[in-house]
């Protein structure tokens, strides 16, 4: 499994490097600023898991007025409802760890709320060695054999109060999915957080 995750991390690092290199041609100097957010995570086609919570942090590499590079780490925990007989399964949650990199397109900087959209690609690992069969009732054979680990893609849309080079708050939502199994093991996070200058 570690070998399968090295390639996406290398690709992510190269993408961030290329975006930073392109920034050298801009008249406006590059600015790197950290961000941190927390919020609700909704599992999509994720066996019986029906709710969750997560947080994420990372760096925005501002390269121009409208384009930024993004490098982020996200942690999510998903939970399932406790029903009859569930006491035999004390661990009713799974944790997902995702490293990703990509680009952010800032729609407008002229308003108080600055809308943006992101596209990211990276590597995801889920606890329990990728096999989620802790509570296998009503699980299809495909869900049972599909590996949720590996390359993951994420799309996000949101709003930020942070102007270029400044601090502020943000609210965004998105969808993270496995590239190998896009119809299974999706995560739909909603994050509220702060951007540091």
C-alpha positions in Angstrom: 0.0 0.0 0.0 2.7 2.6 0.7 4.0 2.1 -2.8 0.6 2.9 -4.3 0.5 6.2 -2.4 4.0 7.4 -3.3 3.1 8.1 -6.9 0.1 10.5 -6.1 2.2 12.3 -3.6 5.1 12.8 -6.1 2.6 14.0 -8.7 1.1 16.4 -6.1 4.5 17.8 -5.2 5.4 18.3 -8.9 2.1 20.1 -9.5 2.7 22.5 -6.6 6.3 23.0 -7.9 5.1 23.8 -11.4 2.5 26.3 -10.1 5.2 28.0 -7.9 7.5 28.1 -11.0 4.8 29.7 -13.1 4.4 32.3 -10.4 7.9 33.6 -11.2 6.6 35.0 -14.4 3.9 37.1 -12.6 4.5 40.8 -11.9 2.8 40.4 -8.5 5.0 38.5 -6.0 4.0 35.1 -4.8 2.5 34.9 -1.3 2.1 31.7 0.7 -0.5 31.8 3.5 -1.8 29.0 5.7 -5.5 28.1 6.4 -7.4 25.9 8.8 -11.0 24.7 8.8 -13.4 22.4 10.6 -16.9 21.1 10.0 -19.4 18.4 9.0 -18.6 15.6 6.6 -21.3 13.6 4.8 -20.4 10.1 3.6 -21.7 9.2 0.1 -22.1 5.5 -0.8 -19.9 4.7 2.2 -21.5 1.5 3.4 -23.7 2.2 6.5 -21.8 5.3 7.5 -24.2 8.3 7.4 -22.5 11.2 9.2 -19.1 12.6 10.1 -16.8 15.4 11.2 -13.5 16.6 9.8 -10.8 19.2 9.7 -8.2 20.4 7.2 -5.2 22.6 7.0 -2.9 23.6 4.3 -1.2 26.4 2.3 -2.5 28.7 -0.4 0.2 29.8 -2.8 -1.1 33.1 -4.3 0.4 33.5 -7.7 -1.8 36.1 -9.3 -5.1 38.0 -8.7 -7.1 35.0 -9.9 -5.0 31.8 -9.6 -3.6 30.1 -6.5 -1.9 26.8 -5.9 -3.3 24.7 -3.0 -1.6 22.1 -0.9 -3.8 20.6 1.9 -4.2 17.8 4.4 -7.7 16.7 5.4 -8.8 14.4 8.2 -12.3 13.0 8.3 -14.1 10.6 10.7 -17.3 9.0 9.6 -19.8 7.2 11.9 -22.7 4.8 11.5 -25.9 4.5 13.5 -25.9 2.2 16.5 -28.6 -0.4 16.1 -29.5 -3.8 17.7 -26.5 -6.0 18.1 -24.0 -3.2 17.4 -22.4 -3.6 20.8 -20.5 -6.5 19.2 -18.8 -3.9 17.0 -17.2 -1.3 19.4 -15.5 0.6 16.6 -18.3 2.1 14.5 -16.2 4.8 12.8 -13.5 5.1 10.2 -10.9 7.8 9.7 -9.8 9.1 6.3 -6.5 10.9 5.7 -6.0 12.8 2.5 -3.0 14.7 1.1 -3.8 16.7 -2.0 -2.6 19.5 -4.2 -4.2 21.5 -7.0 -5.3 24.9 -8.1 -7.8 27.5 -6.9 -9.6 29.9 -9.3 -10.7 33.1 -7.6 -13.7 34.4 -9.4 -13.6 38.0 -8.1 -11.6 40.0 -5.6 -13.8 43.1 -5.8 -16.5 42.0 -3.4 -16.6 41.5 0.4 -17.1 37.8 -0.2 -14.6 36.4 -2.7 -16.0 33.3 -4.5 -13.6 30.5 -5.5 -13.5 27.0 -6.9 -10.8 24.3 -6.4 -9.7 21.2 -8.1 -7.3 18.9 -6.3 -5.6 15.5 -6.7 -3.9 13.4 -4.1 -3.7 10.3 -2.0 -6.2 9.0 0.5 -5.8 6.4 3.3 -8.7 5.0 5.4 -8.2 3.2 8.7 -8.6 -0.5 9.1 -6.2 -1.3 6.3 -8.7 -0.1 3.7 -11.2 -2.9 4.5 -14.3 -1.5 6.1 -16.1 -4.7 6.8 -16.7 -4.0 10.5 -20.5 -4.1 10.1 -21.2 -6.0 6.9 -24.9 -6.3 6.8 -26.6 -4.8 3.7 -23.2 -4.4 2.0 -22.9 -5.4 -1.6 -20.0 -7.6 -2.8 -18.6 -4.7 -4.8 -18.5 -2.5 -1.7 -16.9 -5.3 0.2 -14.1 -5.8 -2.3 -13.5 -2.2 -3.5 -10.5 -0.6 -1.9 -11.3 3.0 -0.8 -7.6 3.9 -0.5 -5.5 5.3 -3.3 -5.8 8.3 -5.6 -8.5 10.7 -4.7 -9.8 13.8 -6.5 -11.6 16.7 -4.9 -13.7 19.6 -6.2 -14.7 22.5 -3.9 -16.6 25.8 -4.1 -16.6 28.5 -1.5 -16.4 32.0 -0.3 -13.6 33.9 1.5 -13.4 37.3 3.2 -9.6 37.3 2.8 -8.2 39.7 0.2 -4.9 38.9 -1.5 -2.2 38.7 1.0 -4.6 39.3 3.9 -6.4 37.3 6.6 -10.0 36.4 6.9 -12.6 33.6 7.1 -13.9 31.1 4.6 -16.8 28.7 4.1 -16.6 26.0 1.4 -18.0 22.7 0.5 -17.0 20.0 -2.0 -16.9 16.3 -2.9 -13.9 14.0 -2.5 -14.0 10.7 -4.4 -11.8 7.7 -5.2 -10.5 7.9 -8.8 -10.6 4.1 -9.0 -14.2 3.8 -7.7 -15.8 7.2 -8.2 -19.3 5.9 -7.2 -18.2 4.5 -3.9 -16.6 5.9 -0.7 -17.3 9.6 -1.4 -16.9 12.3 1.2 -18.8 15.6 1.0 -17.2 18.0 3.5 -18.4 21.5 4.6 -15.7 23.6 6.2 -15.6 26.9 8.1 -12.2 28.2 8.8 -9.7 31.0 9.0 -7.0 32.2 6.5 -3.8 33.6 7.9 -1.9 36.4 6.2 
